[in-house]
Amino acid sequence: MMIDWHSHILPGVDDGPTDIEQSVAIAEALAAGGFTEVYCTPHLMRGIHEAGNDEVRWSMARLQERLNESGIPITLQSGREYCLDEYLHAALEDPLPLGDSRQILVELLPHSTADMVRRLVYDVVRAGFTPVIAHPERCPLLELPGHPGGNGGIRGALGHLLEPAGHPAGNGGILESFRSLFPGRGNGSAERSHGPNGQGMHAPGGNGHSRRSSDAAANPLLAYLRDLGCSFQGNLGSFSGFYGVQVKTTAESMRDAGLYDRYGSDLHTVQQAKIVLSNQPKQTAG
């Protein structure tokens, strides 16, 4: 089956859909693309997106009920996307991990420093959770040497609008690109495999621990996060230029280094879902 580990599908809790109808439309697009399980990971960002965990759970239950009534074969799982900032410690007092796991999705901020990231990620581990680093390909601090990436600035944020006609981001090529991440699987499915703590889903694409070790070791911060036991989640849109050419290059390098063990759509809007998931043949969940 195909699992979306990072989405902003819930209505009214962050910068995702503003109403449940938009959420249903996003779910329909994900189901048509072959996804059967979606993690709802709204932002928790002090002063901007501050919905409580109970509100997130209520919104998810309401949307799941609506999907069931509509016959949309998507199972929703709970979660949050936590900022690695000075407010993280308070959030860790009552966290909302990914499903029933001990994993927490976290994102680096544009102003993050390496020392700040090390300290906060270590605190997540010390609290008994496994950090899942969201879209590392968009984080300049985590670039692989020799593969310039970063967030692409304005062009990166608007890459799907700035690229010339026929660019994959404009013709629904991102999902097809995602399928190519799983060689040898006819339907592009991803299998969930559990470690000793019941954690993780490992992507068949991008293998070879020695390659992962040598490439990641060239970036001290990336090596530290890997050695600490962090997981890494790539964004589907990164692989066909949705965030710009530089992020695409970095994502491909990280994939080739075997860094990713899961992927997510990071969908926020119906329009984004159309760009990422449109015009692709429906696939059968494996």
Buried (B, 14 or more C-beta within 10 A) or exposed (E): BBBBBBBBBBBBBBEBBEEBEBBBBBBBBBBBBBBBBBBBBBBBBEEEBEBEBEBBBBBBEBBBEBBEEEEBEBBBBBBBBBBBBEBBEEBBEEBBBBBEBBBBBBBBEEEBEBEBBBEBBBBBBEBEBBBBBBBBBBBBBBBBEEBEBBBBEEBBBBBBEBBEEEBBBBBBBBBBBBBEBBEEBEEBBBEEEEEEEEBBBBBBBBEEEEBBBEBBEBBEBBBBBBEBEBBBBBBBBBBBBBBBBBBBBBBBBBBBBBBBBBBBBBBBBBEBBBBBBBEBEEBEBB
